[in-house]
């Protein structure tokens, strides 16, 4: 059971960001204000303590070569050139020729949502041998694999074979291990998200803002004044675009209303003052936030039909010129908000930091800690090779000057060489090579000191291939949005429940989430009273919510 419904458009945006960041470049010299990968200075022990890198860990070439089998779900946009195949292309050839690691796709599937998960479950049921390595994004399936006894604990292999910078990355982001920990063991290698790929910021029609002669709002009171000013100036428009057609109506990936709630964010399990996990939608701050949204609905600041608008509809209201403000991730600057200027002559869009919410604090739902976990077949014998492979993947994200994929993943695919230098103006268009068995995905938080690459590129730095590539492949609005999203990293409230659904969730959670969704919209529309909203909280607790809370806290204690 997926607790949070993700759409293909969101994943496309995630893939866009991964492509921008993953194919990092080479830097022959480091300017004074460049970022410094901390892994170039020291290693870190698994317990997080700093330790000198004594040079004992080195990349090696396996002779005879080792073969690692995996699975791959092919998308329509996955293309190949020059007679290459999924197992024989610039990426796979580099690992084969330099590390002696050969890629074998035991399963090649058409990417149809749940196809890979279905294949894994069929294999477990039929006794078919699993591939050596599998990418898992479904916590329920991960738990099934653990219970089946068909995957291995990685504790010993991680300690023995992981590189110093790999250990450092996980030591600096220890919460990701909760996603794979059961009975005191770690049953997979969780990827580490960059900490804010999905974090929301505020996007405003700058030309509207200047027309009403108001500054960008920093408090909810100032935000409310701006809504009123937009309503008066543009009476036939919608001041704020929201997407209410979602299981979590106020936290869609575009058109959300998270900031309104401040520190107490709905839909997530965060830590209360007593150190235990609590569900945000049954805390007092949830009612306060809904009351403010109800007031805005009554005053005409929200679209009358916002409850029927999905994320793309909310975004289209903004890009078509029908709305003045929308909340969403920094990557929206690349898609779809760039279309605003094309659709509306004279329109100017600008990203801003979130204002404070009803409690006077700034808050938002933080990006998931883990998107993908790699699990390994029980009798897999090449974990050393796997961690060598993984280290190479991490190097590019840490702006490693020795990254073999400096210019990109494959010449002729996402870059070409012109007069001895890489160019990202690829004839026929760039193609994303995704044929890696295991990739870190994003730059792990805490691993690069100094200004982040978005800040450097926005400031005009083009000293490294990393900076040059990002500048070429990204629009200014995308870069500005990503930069703004980094400025409020400490305001994110992360969902700390990242394990498989607990026992009572399996039977009770669908009803509870339906109740929550219905009362949210009904209250904002004025169809539910304050007393009925209070009753919802009591019903939520009595109909399984309290038991789920207890079980999740048991899980949390065991996953530490």
Buried (B, 14 or more C-beta within 10 A) or exposed (E): EEBBEBBEBBBEBBBBBBBBBBBBBBBEEBEEEBBBBBBBEEBBEBEEEEBEBEEEBEBEEBEEBBBBBBBBBBBEEBBBBEEBEBBBBBBBBBBBEBBBBBBBBBBEBEBEEEBBBEBBBEBBEEEEEBBBBBBBBBBBBBBBBBEEEBBBBBBEBBEEBBBBBBBBBBBBBEBBBBBBBBEEEBBBBBBBBBBBBBBBBBBBBBBBBEBBEBEBBBEBEBBBBBBBBBBEBBEEBBBBBBBBBBBBBBBBBBBBBBBBBBBBBBBBBBEEEEEBBBBBBBBEBBBBBBBBBBEBBEEBBBBEEBBEBBBBBBBBBBBEBBBBBBBBBBBBBBBBBBBBBEEBEEBBBBBBBBBBBBBEEBBBBBBBBBBBBBBBBEEBEBBBBBBBBBBBBBBBBBBBBEBBBBBBBBBBBBBBEEEEEBBBEBEEEBBBBBBBBBBBBBBBBBBBEBBBBBBBBBEEBBBBBBBBBBBBBBEEBBBBBBBBBBBBBEBBBBBBBBBBBBEBBEEBBEEBBEBBBBBBBBBBBEEBEEEEBEEBBEBBBEBBBBBBBEBBBEBBEEBE
